[in-house]
């Protein structure tokens, strides 16, 4: 992937549009970097060993296969496509993201909006590739790690419910395990796990990193807060967003390794974006719960997230799609979401008013309303890791 520098993303950019006047206008909006083309013929061969950005003009949205983009995106996860469409309908939007388009904009498109979309897709490709390089990531190999099981809860969009899921899963697993269970708040800027569990921690992950040279199992255990109702051990996020810069991927990798050595499960909550710390956590995890809400922007971002994970050669067998608020009446069917993402949902979590009520109380919903529908669905999710009764098979079915 030689076209990516260490300083900034600079993937080649092509504009594909059959109408010459529209093609010229789009190329002018994107500046000298843009290469205007009437179609995609020969593009893949020309950029065979390079990531690529493709802006698809309005004519592409009106043609079968979006003028060859569908075939290209099917086997090139390092190609980031943006579609511009005259008729920005829900059906077109779903069709576009289903084939791998990363963003859809309405025509005529504002110059600032178009360049921002290009910058965002460019940065996504760059972050994935540079993150993989800097940490020596895949390789397509998934050697099992010794010790406890690491479960990372991730979402590509804020508000999907990942922190609620991570907190409640940690509580359930702690109740079912004879060994300690740890919950790590790796949302280093705006983590709120401590608030959701009504904890007033004396230490945070910053204390672990600031004493990194002497960090061992005993010292790390002394930094963990205990959620008394469940026994869950918690390593909270920094109290101030500015402290987030002190924690790097290497430090997080070491902390997770120490926790894994004495805990049966390590549940990790993450921010809703990719960075080196998140990429490292995904690599270290045995399971990644990818949480999606039931709305089009959320699904679009999850689609992009899955494309990024495939670009990193992340083993797809450890990625598990969790659809949150799956019973919401939003005119979006679970089957349609699964077709769009090309992934079968492993768990459906219903919407329930008891969730915000429990969050405001600082009590996990599985303790606050254990007979509620959502508590039962979270218990079923935990069954996949630590069955509540004998005879149930561990692991993902």
KANOR-V304141 format. One record per helix or strand of 3 or more residues. SS is the DSSP state (H for helix, E for strand). FROM is the first residue (numbers start at 1). LEN is the number of residues. Records with the same first field share a line. If there is no record, write none. Layout:
SS->FROM-LEN / FROM-LEN
This chain:
E->12-5 / 34-4 / 52-5 / 79-7 / 103-4 / 149-6 / 180-6 / 225-3 / 232-4 / 263-7 / 287-6 / 319-6 / 345-5
H->20-11 / 43-4 / 58-4 / 64-3 / 69-7 / 90-10 / 111-24 / 162-15 / 193-4 / 205-6 / 212-3 / 217-7 / 241-6 / 249-14 / 276-9 / 296-16 / 316-3 / 334-8 / 354-8 / 365-4 / 373-11
